[in-house]
Amino acid sequence: MPDQYALDELQRFGLAVYASAGVPAADAAVVVDAQLESDCRGVDTHGFQRLPWYVDRLVAGDNNPRPRITVVKDTAATVTLDGDGGLGQLVCTRLTEAVIEKAAATGVAVGVARRSNDWGCGARYPRLAARAGLGSFATTTSIPTLAPFGTRT
């Protein structure tokens, strides 16, 4: 087994794996792009290393392979999306795209996603905004995995 793989090989593999779990090709492309971007930036914890975990969640029904991502609330400078249990990279990329569009028109925008899942490498979303010439801040919630400084739990 080789120590390295070409990006196009990994992309084809990822698309095929997600397709086998019922994810449409266009949606899988967003998730695979997010994972490969993470790996290429050296954030291996949120790249292809997570592929089996995401697929297991899809197969188990914990994630929706074909979410209907809908706008719940929409104003000139805000948007709230319902991710319908979709893969977090897909939901958060769609949210970021909507926020970028609003910020380009109004100068500032805020977006919120609900019923999403693990978003992968969080740096992806401000980087998408930066590519559009915008500054951005992104945050998420998580299960407690690290004790705050000075505490035991």
N, C-alpha and C positions, 0 to 999 in steps of 0.2 A: 504494500500500500504506500503510495507516495506521501511525502511529508507536506507537499504543497499541491494546490489545485488551482487551475485557471479560474478567474472570476466567471467567465461565461459557462464553464462546466458547473460551477456551484449554482449559478443562476438557473440553468436548465434543471439541475437536480432538485433545487428548492421548489421550482414551479411544478415539477412532476409530483413531488411529495404532497404539496398543498392541494393539487388537483385530485390526488387520490383520496384526500380527506374531504372533498366536496367544495373546495374554495374556487370560485370563478377565476379564470386566468388574470384578468385585470386587477382583481383584488390581491391575488397571490403576488403579482408583480410588485405591488406597493410594499407588501410585507417582506418579500425577499430583498428588495432594494434597501429597506431599513436595516435588515439584518446584515447584509453585506457592507453597508456603510459603517455600521458599528464595528464589524471585524476589521475593515480597512483602516479605521481610526485607532485600532488596538484595544477596543472595548469588547474583548472576547466574551465577557459574561452576558452580553445581550445580543450577540450575533447568532451565527448558525448553531452554536452550542445549544441554543434553546429550541431548535427545530423539533426534536422529539417531544419535548414538553408541550409545545403548542399543538402539535398534531395529536398527542394523547388527549389534550383538553378538547379538541375538536371532535374526536372520535367518541369521547365520553359524553358529549353534549354540554360540556361546561362553557364552550365558546360556540357561537353561531357561525357556521361557514359561509352563510349567505345572508348577512345582515341587511336590513332595510334601514340605512342611516337616514334619520329624518331630522328636520329642523323643528325644535319644540318652541323656541322663542327667537324672534328676530327683530332687531332694531337697527338703526343706522350704524351703530358702533358696537353692537353686541350680538352674539349668536350662541344659542344653546342647542347642542345636538344630542339626540338619543342614538347611541351606538348599537342598540338591539343585540347586545351580547357579542358583537364582532371582535375580531382580533384588534388589540389596542393600537398597533402600528397603523392599521387601516383607518380606524376611527379618528385617531389623533392627527393623522396626515390630512384627512378630509376637514377636520376642524381647523387646522392650521391654514389650509388653503382658503377656507371661508374667512378667517380672521385677516389674512393677508389682503384679500379683496376688499374687506371693509376698511382696514387701516389705510389702504391706498386711496380710498375715496374720502375718508373722514379725518385722517391724520392719527387716529388712535382707535384701537378696538380691543375687545375682550371676548374670549370664547370659553365655553364650558362644555364638557362632554359628560354624559351620564350613561350608565349601562355599557361601559367599555371594559377593557381588560388590560393586562400588562402591556404597557406602551413601549417596552424595549428600552433602547438607549434614549434618555430624555433630551440629550443634546441635539437630536435630529430636528426637533421642531423649531427652536430658535435659529438653527442653521438654515432651515427652509425660508424663514422670514428674512434672514440676512442675505440670502441669494436674491431676494426680491427688493433689497435695499432698505430693509426695516430692522429696527431693534426689537428684541422680543424677550420675554420671560415666560418660562413654562414650568409648571409644577404638577405634582400628582399626589395621591394618597397611597399608602402602602400598609401592609401588615407590619407590626413592630418586629424589627430584626436586629436592632442595635440599641444597646442601653445608652441613654444620654450621658454625656461627660459627667463624671463624679457620682454616678449611680450604679447600682448592681443589677437592676432589672429595667 
